[in-house]
């Protein structure tokens, strides 16, 4: 059930994210190269989203963003860079990660250790990062045949994550391995744009280059819920709140939508 929507930009929105400690902050960005940071107001008689920051340093469109915590945000862009932002100091950029050789298409932060990141790129690599290190890129997974368009850590794990590609394949990885542990895909499906897990990690919600959102059962590898027509145009990003009660989506239609999750069991 959708509970709120807000027009944020006249441009296309590509990404959205919840801060995972208290879920009081959320961010989105897209074609106009800016990132917008909002506070979430749950009072019914007031505006649900209040803008607190507008971040601008990328020279290309913003493809993804993820909160490390209440103080820091990481963003990815088709200018091939990842930028780390201090959102407590008027949105100052504090570090740029430059290892990708083509557009950076996705980035995610580990919930167990916010210093750990995973990203994907048009260079067909998935990269695992530790921002505490001088050489931040710890490992590159290079056995992908297609651009990596989405990546997401599994809740409760520092070394396990999923990646999605431009032909709709989703693969489960572990840092100790070099190839995927499991795969989630359907015939004729569009490219993956974004993914987020349920709180228990039993379900994986995925957005595609179409108007629907699908929920995969991680164990059975089957689609258990399909939110048809979630957006008028393709779903560019999905994100979950820390308490598991809300799903956030951003679409090419320029809308942010908040949903009460249909699959409450997980």
LINLINMO-V137083 format. One record per backbone hydrogen bond with DSSP energy under -1.0 kcal/mol. CO is the residue of the C=O (numbers start at 0). NH is the residue of the N-H. Records with the same first field share a line. If there is no record, write none. Layout:
CO: NH, NH
//
This chain:
0: 259
3: 257
5: 255
11: 30
14: 28
16: 26
23: 39
24: 18
25: 37
26: 16
27: 35
28: 13, 14
29: 32, 61
33: 29
34: 54
35: 27
36: 51, 52
37: 25
38: 49
42: 45
47: 40
49: 38
52: 36
54: 34
60: 77
63: 75
65: 73
70: 86
71: 67, 68
72: 84
73: 65
74: 82
75: 62, 63
76: 79, 103
80: 76
81: 96
82: 74
83: 93, 94
84: 72
85: 91
91: 85
94: 83
96: 81
102: 121
105: 119
107: 117
112: 115
114: 130
115: 109
116: 128
117: 107
118: 126
119: 104, 105
120: 123, 147
124: 120
125: 140
126: 118
127: 137, 138
128: 116
129: 132
135: 129
138: 127
140: 125
146: 165
149: 163
151: 161
153: 156
158: 174
159: 153
160: 172
161: 151
162: 170
163: 148, 149
164: 167, 191
168: 164
169: 183
170: 162
171: 180
172: 160
173: 176
181: 171
183: 169
185: 188
190: 208
193: 206
195: 204
197: 200
201: 217
202: 197
203: 215
204: 195
205: 213
206: 192, 193
207: 209
209: 234
210: 229, 230
212: 226
213: 205
214: 223, 224
215: 203
216: 220
221: 216
224: 214
225: 227
226: 212
233: 251
236: 249
238: 247
240: 243
244: 260
245: 240
246: 258
247: 238
248: 256
249: 235, 236
250: 253
253: 7
254: 250
255: 5
256: 248
257: 2
258: 246
261: 263
265: 199
//
